[in-house]
C-alpha cells in the first residue's frame, strides 16, 4: 500500500485542492470566462441571424454576381471569387465587432488575475498570426465545401464530411511540425534536463510508445500557466513540455503528467477519436444539409450553394455542435479518467500525481471543484478534485488492486 502524505501536498486535508484564497480567485475567473463565452455565443447567433433576417446576406450575394444578375461588380467574377468576397464581407465586421471582447478575454482578464506575461505587442502579433493561419486553413476548406455543394447535389454532406475528416488527420500529424512553431519556439531539453529526458524516454518505452524527441516550448512568454502534451502521430510524435512546467514541477510530477498523455496513445484514443470525429462530421454535415435545405426554401436563395446561404450553414453547424457538446464531453471525461488510472499504474507515484494536480490548479488558476452542470456541459476533463481523490484512493489500495 502506498500512502499519500497530505502535508506534502501543500493543501488542507478537508479540501484536497489548492488553498481557499486561490480557489476563490479561480472560481471568480471561471465565472467571468463562462459569461464571456455566453456573450460571444449570443452575439454570434444574433449576428448570423441578422444577416439572414435583415436581407444583408441576399443583397451582398446578389451584388457580387456581376452584370448578369444586376450586381454592382462589372467583371462578373468566378464563383470562387464571389464566395471569398462574400466570406470577407461576413468575417470582417464580425472580427471588428468581437475585437473588444477578445482583447478583454485574452489580454486584460488574464493580466487582471496574474496569469499572463504577454505584452500588448505580443498579443497583437498572436492575433495577426491566428488570423493569417485561419485564412490559410479556412479558405481551402470553404472552397472545397462549396465545390461539393455545387457538384455533388444532395450528397454533398457525405463528401464534405469525409474530406473534413481527412483534413483533421493530416492536421493532427503535422501540427507539432508546422503549427506549433508559428506561435512557440521549440528546442530540445538540453543537458540541464538530460536525466528528465532519459526518464521520459524510458517511460514511453515502458508504455510501448516511440517518440521522436523531448522538447520544451516557451509558454512563459505568454502565460504563467503550465502545460505538456504528446503531440503528433507516428513519426511526428514528440513530447512537448512548457518551460513553465519545467520551472515549477518536480521530475516525478512531470513523469506522472506524461504518463497520462502516453495513456491516450496506449489506449488508442487518437485513432478512436479520429473515427468518432469522422462519424460526428458526417452526422453534423447531414443534419446541416437538412437545415440548409429548409433555410434555402424559406429565404428563397437560389440553391444551398448560394453564397447567401453561408450564414445559415454556419448557424446549422454551430447549433449541432452546441447540442452535441454534453455527449462529447462525457466521452472525453471517461477517456481522461481512464488515462489517469493508467498513469497511476504505470508510475506507481500517486503522491506525485496528486501534487501535480494541485500545482496545476494553483498555477493555471483552475477551478478544482466546479458546479456539476458546468462539468456536464463544458468540461472535457474530470474536475481536479476528483482526480486528486482518485490518486488518494489508489495510494490506499494494495498493490495490483486498482
Secondary structure, DSSP 4 states (H G I P E B T S, - for coil): -----HHHHTS-TTT-SS-HHHHHHHHHHHHHHHHHHHHHHHHHHHHHHHHHHTSHHHHHHHHTS-GGGT-S-TT---HHHHHHHHHHHHHHHHHHHHHHHHHIIIIIHHHHTT-B---HHHHHHHHHHHHHHHHHHHHHHHHHHHHHHHHSGGGHHHHHHHHHHHHHHHHHHHIIIIIHHHH--EEE--GGGHHHHHHHHHHHHHTT---S-EEEE-GGGTBS---EEEESSGGG-EEEEEHHHHHHS-HHHHHHHHHHHHHHHHTTHHHHHHHHHHHHHHHHHHHHHHHHHHHHHHHT-S-TTSGGGHHHHHHHHHHHHHHHHHHHHHHHHHHHHHHHHHHHHHH--HHHHHHHHHHHHHHTT--TT--HHHHHHH-SS--HHHHHHHHHHHHTSPTT--
